[in-house]
Amino acid sequence: MRIGLRIPPCAPAPEIAALARDAERAGFDDVWFPDSQLLWRDVFAVAAVAAGATSRVTLGTAVTNVVTRHPAVVASAARTVAELAPGRFVLGVGVGDSAVAPVGLRPTLGAELRERLAIVRGLLAGTAVDFGGTTSRLRDPVDVPIHLAASGPRNLRLAGELADGAILLSGVAPGPLAAATARVQEGARAAGRERVPMTVSAFCRVTDDVPRAARELKPICARIAQNGGAPFLALAGVHVEVPRHLPGVYPDLVHAEDWEAAVRACDQYVPDAAAAAFAREFCLYGTAAEIADRLAGVRAAGADAVFLQYVGSYDLPHVLLATPRWSPRQRAPSPSSPRTVRARRRRQRRGAGLLRASVGA
């Protein structure tokens, strides 16, 4: 299973590219960049710079949208990055979230999303596309795989029907993940297609104190509930009730500029026990061995890849590179075993190792 790293473009492009290079050297398979024009640097410009700094790792947008960017603009930008990273660029597209709401726009849903995805695909394939009576095509097209991010059943099926891959926003909880993978493949079968690859997005932290670390997840959990996901959370034993709007958090809970303030704002709505349950069920929080076991379960559920996400939108995920090396190919040895003691001493001598998760081919 492929393991990727999500890097928000919250720093100058050369710094982002250097971190992408570090992720490649650490053994990650994929590097994903989110897109939100008011929060971060331009995602396609950053991906282009990262393409020049790397040679093996696959680069992708996770995700751009077809609201703030016209489908023809998306196709042209994707073609350009794909030329800089031949065979290793993926165009991840979603309905739009932090990119659309702050500028008074609405997400792309239903038939509109289907239509705009078809335009992007057609242009990248070199076919002529009708734009309200005007027919045009993209010069020098490049074949770029399109992955659709989805969480609801309709868009999950749409990903299976139309996209080259699905980015699942359901986390790693076994029940919701199984339901999400089933919806994607239902869409593929209904369209007469073969199996569609699936990538799971998961917040990750290596820790031996999950309840303490889980407090940082309260804004994520609250935002899911705000978006109508409270019943979805309850299925996994996470019970929260959150008002539609929490004052003093900008621009929203998931992308709060002051993360500690966002956590405090959620304290009365997301108890510590609920945050810990969310971390254990939906996220990759725990010791290296525990995360390895969870990843094996994710693979067994049908996922082809996972990308690790660090909490917070304006901090680079150095911590996910600066944690002890581990591999879920085999169970972790006892903390007191000679092998573990030797490994711990080596880490102490050379500093932090590199996080590398792999669960087989």
C-alpha positions in Angstrom: 0.0 0.0 0.0 1.3 3.5 -0.9 1.9 5.9 1.9 1.7 9.7 1.2 2.2 12.9 3.1 -0.1 16.0 3.0 1.9 19.2 2.9 -0.1 22.5 3.2 1.6 25.2 1.1 1.8 27.5 4.2 5.4 28.6 3.6 7.3 30.0 0.6 7.4 27.6 -2.4 11.1 26.7 -2.1 10.5 25.6 1.5 7.5 23.4 0.5 9.6 21.9 -2.3 12.4 21.1 0.1 10.0 19.3 2.4 8.6 17.3 -0.5 12.2 16.3 -1.3 12.7 15.2 2.3 9.5 13.2 2.1 10.8 11.5 -1.0 14.1 10.7 0.7 12.2 9.4 3.7 10.5 6.8 1.5 7.1 8.3 1.1 5.3 7.3 -2.1 3.1 10.4 -2.6 3.0 14.0 -1.6 -0.3 15.9 -1.7 -0.9 19.6 -1.6 -4.3 21.2 -0.6 -5.7 24.2 -2.5 -7.2 27.3 -0.9 -6.2 30.6 -2.5 -6.6 32.8 0.7 -4.9 30.4 3.0 -1.9 29.0 1.1 0.3 29.6 -1.9 -1.0 28.6 -5.2 -1.2 24.8 -5.3 -0.2 24.3 -9.0 2.8 26.7 -8.6 3.9 24.8 -5.5 3.5 21.5 -7.2 5.6 22.7 -10.2 8.4 23.8 -7.9 8.2 20.5 -6.0 8.4 18.6 -9.3 11.8 20.2 -9.9 13.0 19.2 -6.4 11.9 15.5 -6.7 12.4 12.6 -9.1 10.4 9.6 -7.8 7.5 10.6 -5.5 4.1 11.2 -7.0 2.7 14.7 -6.5 -1.0 15.5 -6.3 -3.6 18.1 -5.4 -5.7 17.2 -2.4 -7.7 18.9 -3.5 -8.4 21.7 -6.0 -11.9 22.6 -7.2 -13.8 23.6 -10.3 -15.5 26.7 -8.7 -12.7 29.2 -8.0 -10.9 27.8 -11.0 -12.7 27.3 -14.3 -12.4 23.7 -15.6 -10.3 24.9 -18.5 -7.9 26.7 -16.1 -7.7 23.5 -14.0 -7.0 21.4 -17.1 -4.2 23.8 -18.3 -2.6 24.0 -14.9 -2.7 20.2 -14.5 -1.2 19.7 -18.0 1.7 22.0 -17.1 2.6 20.3 -13.8 2.3 16.9 -15.5 4.8 18.0 -18.1 7.2 18.9 -15.3 6.6 15.6 -13.5 6.0 13.0 -16.2 3.9 10.1 -15.0 3.9 11.3 -11.4 1.2 13.9 -11.1 -2.4 13.3 -10.0 -5.2 15.9 -10.2 -7.2 15.6 -7.0 -10.5 17.5 -7.3 -13.3 18.1 -4.7 -16.4 20.1 -4.2 -14.7 23.1 -2.7 -14.5 24.0 1.0 -12.1 26.6 2.4 -11.5 27.8 -1.2 -15.1 28.7 -1.9 -16.8 29.7 1.4 -14.5 32.7 2.2 -15.2 34.3 -1.1 -19.0 33.8 -1.0 -19.2 30.9 -3.4 -20.9 27.5 -2.9 -19.5 24.0 -3.5 -20.0 22.2 -6.7 -22.5 19.4 -6.3 -24.5 16.9 -8.3 -24.9 17.4 -12.0 -22.7 20.5 -12.0 -19.8 18.6 -10.5 -20.3 15.8 -13.0 -20.4 18.3 -15.9 -17.3 20.2 -14.9 -15.3 17.0 -14.3 -16.2 15.9 -17.8 -14.9 19.1 -19.2 -11.5 18.7 -17.4 -11.2 15.1 -18.5 -12.2 16.0 -22.1 -9.7 18.8 -22.4 -6.8 16.7 -20.9 -7.7 14.0 -23.4 -7.4 16.4 -26.3 -11.1 16.3 -27.3 -13.2 19.3 -28.3 -15.4 20.6 -25.5 -18.6 22.6 -25.8 -18.6 25.8 -23.7 -22.2 27.0 -24.0 -22.2 27.0 -27.8 -18.4 27.6 -28.2 -16.3 24.6 -29.0 -12.7 24.6 -27.9 -9.9 22.2 -27.2 -6.6 22.2 -25.2 -3.4 22.5 -27.2 -0.7 19.9 -26.2 -2.9 17.9 -23.9 -1.4 15.4 -21.4 -3.1 12.4 -19.9 -3.5 13.2 -16.2 -5.3 10.9 -13.8 -8.2 12.6 -12.0 -9.1 11.6 -8.4 -12.3 12.8 -6.9 -12.4 13.5 -3.1 -15.7 12.4 -1.5 -17.4 11.5 1.7 -21.1 11.3 0.9 -22.6 8.3 -0.9 -23.5 10.2 -4.1 -20.0 11.6 -4.6 -18.4 8.3 -3.6 -20.4 6.6 -6.4 -19.6 9.4 -8.8 -15.9 8.9 -8.1 -16.3 5.2 -9.0 -18.3 6.1 -12.1 -16.1 8.9 -13.6 -12.8 9.4 -11.9 -9.5 7.5 -12.1 -9.4 7.2 -8.4 -11.2 8.2 -5.2 -9.9 10.2 -2.2 -11.9 9.0 0.8 -12.6 11.5 3.5 -14.2 9.0 5.9 -11.1 8.3 8.0 -9.9 4.9 8.9 -12.9 3.7 11.2 -13.7 0.2 9.9 -17.4 0.6 9.4 -17.5 4.0 7.6 -14.4 3.0 5.6 -16.0 -0.2 4.4 -19.2 1.7 3.5 -17.2 4.3 1.5 -15.1 1.7 -0.4 -18.3 -0.1 -1.3 -20.0 3.0 -2.6 -17.0 3.8 -4.8 -16.9 0.3 -6.4 -20.7 0.3 -6.8 -20.3 3.4 -9.0 -17.6 1.7 -11.0 -19.6 -1.5 -11.6 -22.7 0.6 -12.5 -20.6 2.3 -15.2 -19.2 -1.0 -16.4 -15.7 -0.1 -15.2 -13.0 -2.1 -13.5 -12.0 -1.5 -9.9 -11.2 2.2 -9.1 -8.1 2.8 -6.9 -8.8 4.5 -3.5 -6.7 6.7 -1.3 -7.7 7.3 2.4 -6.9 10.6 4.1 -6.1 10.2 7.8 -4.8 12.5 10.6 -1.8 10.9 12.1 0.3 11.3 15.2 2.7 8.8 16.8 2.1 8.9 20.5 1.9 6.7 23.6 -0.7 9.0 25.2 -3.7 9.2 22.8 -6.1 10.9 25.2 -3.7 13.8 25.7 -2.8 14.1 22.0 -6.4 13.8 20.9 -7.4 17.2 22.3 -6.0 18.8 19.2 -8.5 16.9 17.1 -11.6 18.6 18.7 -12.0 21.2 15.9 -11.9 18.4 13.3 -14.5 16.4 15.1 -16.7 19.4 15.7 -16.5 20.4 12.0 -17.6 17.0 10.9 -20.6 17.3 13.2 -21.4 20.8 11.9 -21.5 19.5 8.4 -24.1 16.9 9.3 -21.8 14.1 10.2 -22.9 13.7 13.8 -24.9 10.4 13.0 -21.8 9.2 11.1 -19.6 9.8 14.1 -22.1 8.2 16.4 -21.9 5.0 14.4 -18.3 4.7 15.7 -19.2 5.6 19.2 -18.3 9.3 19.0 -21.2 11.4 20.3 -21.1 15.1 19.9 -23.5 18.0 19.4 -22.1 21.2 18.0 -23.8 24.5 17.1 -23.7 25.5 13.4 -21.4 28.4 14.2 -18.7 29.0 16.9 -17.7 32.6 17.3 -14.1 33.7 17.4 -12.7 31.1 15.0 -11.4 32.2 11.6 -11.9 31.1 8.9 -13.4 27.9 10.1 -12.8 25.1 12.6 -10.6 23.0 10.3 -8.5 25.9 9.1 -8.4 28.0 12.3 -5.5 30.4 12.4 -5.3 30.0 16.2 -5.6 26.3 16.7 -5.5 26.4 20.5 -8.3 28.9 20.5 -10.3 26.6 18.3 -9.7 23.7 20.6 -10.9 25.8 23.6 -14.0 26.8 21.6 -14.8 23.2 21.1 -14.2 22.0 24.7 -17.8 22.3 25.8 -19.1 20.5 22.8 -16.5 17.8 22.3 -15.6 16.1 25.5 -12.1 14.7 26.0 -13.5 11.2 25.9 -15.2 11.9 22.5 -11.9 13.3 21.1 -10.0 10.3 22.2 -12.6 8.0 20.7 -12.4 10.0 17.4 -8.6 9.7 17.4 -8.7 5.9 18.0 -11.5 5.2 15.5 -11.1 7.6 12.6 -7.5 8.7 12.8 -4.0 7.1 13.0 -3.1 8.0 16.6 -1.1 5.7 18.8 2.2 4.0 19.0 4.1 3.0 15.9 2.9 -0.6 16.3 -0.7 0.4 16.8 -0.6 2.6 13.7 0.9 -0.3 11.7 -1.9 -2.6 12.8 -4.5 0.1 11.8 -2.8 0.5 8.4 -3.0 -3.2 7.8 -6.7 -3.0 8.5 -7.1 -0.1 6.1 -5.4 -2.2 3.4 -7.7 -5.1 4.2 -10.7 -2.8 3.7 -9.6 -2.3 0.1 -7.6 1.0 0.2 -4.7 1.2 -2.2 -3.1 4.2 -0.5 -3.2 6.4 2.6 -1.9 10.0 3.0 -1.0 11.2 6.4 -2.3 14.5 7.6 -0.9 16.7 10.4 -3.4 18.7 12.4 -3.3 22.5 11.7 -3.2 24.3 8.4 -0.3 26.6 8.9 2.4 24.2 10.3 4.5 22.0 8.1 4.3 18.3 9.0 7.9 18.0 10.1 6.8 15.9 13.0 5.6 13.1 10.7 9.2 12.9 9.3 10.9 13.3 12.7 9.4 10.3 14.4 11.0 6.8 14.8 11.2 4.6 11.7 8.7 1.7 11.8 7.3 -0.9 9.5 4.0 -2.7 9.8 5.3 -5.6 7.7 5.9 -7.3 11.0 4.6 -6.8 14.6 6.7 -4.4 16.7 8.9 -6.2 19.2 8.4 -5.7 23.0 9.6 -2.3 24.3 12.1 -4.2 26.6 13.4 -6.6 24.0 17.2 -6.3 23.1 16.3 -5.3 19.6 14.1 -2.4 20.7 16.7 -1.3 23.3 19.4 -1.2 20.6 17.2 0.6 18.2 16.3 3.2 20.9 19.9 3.8 21.6 20.7 4.3 17.9 17.9 6.8 17.6 19.2 8.7 20.7 22.6 8.9 19.1 21.5 10.1 15.7 18.4 12.1 16.7 15.0 11.5 15.3 14.6 9.0 12.5 12.1 9.0 9.7 8.5 7.9 9.7 7.9 5.3 7.0 4.7 3.3 6.9 4.4 0.4 4.4 2.1 -2.5 4.5 3.3 -4.5 1.5 3.1 -4.1 -2.3 
